[in-house]
Amino acid sequence: MISQPARLVSDLLAANAGSVNAFMKRFGPEVVDYATALIPARDGAFEPLVEDILVDALAQIRAAETGSDEALRRFVLECACRTLRARHKEVLAQGPDPRSLKTSYRHGEVLSELNMSEAQLAAAVSEGVIRAFREDDTTKFRAEDLRALMKRQSGSLACISAAERELLCLQFRLGIEPEVIARWTGLSPAEVEDRTEGACRALVRAGVLSESLG
């Protein structure tokens, strides 16, 4: 009996109605997760990156391993890594957002970063959620408090580079083993381990994670 992944690939190759939609429904969400890790704000090159990954995966689908759903899934994710490196090198080369290195924020910056109203900010300060202090006759707010509030937001990962976010996404979000990540990214397993641990330490320092890898 033909497996479901094999049937999907067969339908794609035959251009059967609904096959592309089935492919997008199955693999689109994880491709979006991968692209979001690289471009947290989902602006600029985000949509072209997602589109190019899916188009390239479909174009190469004949070479996919169809013995299991996981094998086909990994084929798509490997295509994502290849497409990123072949067609969107500038995305992978992006370093940490300089704003993530800030130690304090001004009043207007807090309202903008957290999309807060004046009343919400006043309540957060009153409750001790955000600590305010005076410096150079200006009220400022501690960056670590803001980062704690941004933990659930994609922008909280801006303190590490796109390449580091890719490694974390592949391993911890998508469940790919470090040895496989090494093969897909052209790194050695030791480099994957070192860079992943370094990224986790940076997230701990920024207050995004409570502890690093053990």
N, C-alpha and C positions, 0 to 999 in steps of 0.2 A: 504494500500500500504506500502510495506517495506521501511524503511528509508535508506538513503545512508549509514550511519554508520553501521546499522544493516546488510546491504548487504555486506559491506566490511568485517565485522567480520565473517559473514556466509561463505564468500568466503575463508577467512583465515583458518577457521576451516576445511573447505572441501579441503584445499590445492589446490584451483583452480588456474590455470595459471594466472600470472599477479597480484595476490592479494598482494603478499609481496612487489612488486614494487610500487603498489598503496599506500600501507601503508607507505613505506619509503618516497615516494614523498609528502604525506600529512603531516607526522609528523617528518620526518628526519631533516628539517631545524631548527625547534624549539629545537629539542634535541641537535643539533650542537650549537645553541645559548646558551643553558643551560650549555653545557660542556665547551664552550669558556669562559663563565663567571668564571668558576672554574679554568680553565687552559688557561689563556689569550694567552700564547705563542703557544698553540696547539702542545706541544711537550710531550715527556714522556708518561704519562698515558692517553693522550687525546683520541687517537683512540680506545684503549681498553675500556675506559669509554663509549664512544658513542656506540660502538658495544654491550657492556653488557646491556646498557639501552634498546636498540632496541630489543635485543634478549629476555630480561626478559619481556618486554611489550608484545611481540608476544607470549611468553610462557604462559602468564597470561591472554591473550585476551578473553578467555571464560568468565572471571568474569567482563568484561567491561560493563558499562552502555551505551546502544546504542540508547537511546531516541533522542539524538541530536548530531551533530558534536562536539559541545562544551563539552558535557559530555564525549565523547570518547577522545577528546583532553586532558581533565583534567585527565582522567585515565592514559594516557601515561605520562603526567608530574608527576603525583603522583608516578608512577613506577620509573621515573627517580630519584626522591628523595629517594625512598626506595633502589634502586640499589646502589646509591652513598653511603648510610650509611651501606649497607650490604657487599659491595664488594670493595669499594674504600675509606675506612675511612681515609687513609693517604692523599688523595686529599683534603678532607674536613678539615683536621687538619692543612693545610698549612697556615702560618701567612703571614703578609705583606712582600714583597720583601725588604730586608734591603737597597737596592739601592734607594728605594723610599724615604728614610729618609735623603738622602744626601741634603746638602744645596748648593753644588757647584759641577761642573764637570770640569775635565781637558780637554785639547784640544782633545786628542785622544778619550776620552770617548764621547765627543759630536759628533764627526764624526761617531762613532759606534752606539750610541743610536738613532740618527736621520738619519742614512744612508746618510750623507751629504758628498759632496766633499769639498776640501779646498776652492774652489772658492765660493761655496754656503754658507759656514760658514762665510767667509769674508764679503759677501754681507749682510748676516743676522746681523752681528755685525755693519756694516756700516749704515744699515737702522734702527738700534736700536731695532730690533726684539729680539736679544739675547744680553744681557749686559755682557761685559767682565770686569774683574778687576784683579789687581795684588795682589798676596799673597805669601809670602815666595819666592819672585823672580820667581814666576810662574804665567802665565796667566790662569785664571780660569773663568768659566761662571756660571751664576746664575741658580740654578736648577729650580726655579719657571718659568723661561722663557722657559726652555726645556719642562717642563710639559705642558705648554700652547700649545706648538707646537705638543705635543703628544696626545692632546685631542681626536683625531680621531683614535688613535691607541689603541688596546686592552691593551697594556702594561701600559697605563695611570691609570689603576685601580689597579695596583700592590701595591699601598700604603694602601690597606685594605686587610683583610684576605679573604681566599676562602669562608668561611662561610658567611661573610658579602656580598661578591659578589653574592653568591647564593640568598640571601634574596632580594637584589636589582634587580637581574635578574627576579626572580619570580614575584615581585610586579610591577616593572616599565617596564620591557621588555615584559613579558608574560601576564601581567594584572591579576594576581591572588590576591584575597583579603587577607589581613593580617590574618583574622581568619582561612582561608583555609590553608595558609602557615603554621600557627601555628600547625594545625593538621597534615600536611604532614611532618613537621620537628621535631615534638616532643617538640616544644617550647610553651610557653604561649603566648597569643596575646600581652600581655604587653612586653614580652621579644622581640617579633618580632618588635614591634614599637620602643623600646629603641635601639635595635641593628641597625635597619634601619636608624634611625635618627643619631646615632653615626657614622655610615659609611658615611652618607652624609656630616656630619661635617668634617670628615677626608678628604673627597674629596675636600671640600671647602678650607681647609687649604693647601692642595697640589696644589691648583689652577686648579683642573680638573672641578669643578663646580663653577659657579659664586655666587650661594647662596644656603643655606640649605633649608630644608623643612619648610614651614610656619606653 
